[in-house]
Amino acid sequence: DIQMTQSPSSLSASVGDRVTITCRASQSISSYLNWYQQKPGKAPKLLIYAASSLQSGVPSRFSGSGSGTDFTLTISSLQPEDFATYYCQQSYSTPSFGPGTKVDIK
Amino acid sequence: EVQLVESGGGLVKPGGSLRLSCAASGFTFSNAWMSWVRQAPGKGLEWVGRIKSKTDGGTTDYAAPVKGRFTISRDDSKNTLYLQMNSLKTEDTAVYYCTTEYDSSDERYFDLWGRGTLVTVSS
């Protein structure tokens, strides 16, 4: 099974900050990497698929990059509605998620 | 409206059984791969299993912790996905989400999610 790790596990940031979250796979997963946002009490929401493709309706301040084993999610200018937990997920083999990164208000 | 609505959650004793349902609307359910993903209280997301469309064989895959205890099925005439859970353990306590799984040659992701249904396994 492919293991996913994320760093940091949590971060505090201010509105307008640039935020970067890192995801690493235990083996190469090509570009089969997706990012989700989850707010408390809500279902996850797809943000980025195939490492760098923006899901329809998702603001352009979100971007993804990487391939192989190392990936990043970047929020170029953090907005109040972006405070949430972010999960990466590999779809190269049996799906697995990273442990999540909680972004809260500084 | 495109949506998934789960139902059937509740309180069950260890060793018991429960069947969850997920009603789909607004899209061609029969063409969709469907998955269940769960989230234990205060924890992260865990994939439970999937069922492919009948066009793609209708086969199922399961995560190791539930294999042999959980069964995923679908009724395309009712646009409904099911999760039969047997021999439940306390560690199965979670919110269970159903989700569509988009699959193409170089992309695969969970795009549409239900709101989830809570399953609590406790004596």
Interface residues (C-beta under 8 A of the other chain):
Chain A: D1 S30 S31 Y32 N34 Y36 Q38 K42 A43 P44 K45 L46 Y49 A50 S53 Q55 Y87 Q89 S91 T94 P95 S96 F97 G98 P99 G100
Chain B: S35 V37 G44 L45 E46 W47 R50 D61 A63 A64 Y97 Y102 D106 E107 R108 Y109 F110 D111 W113 G114 R115 G116
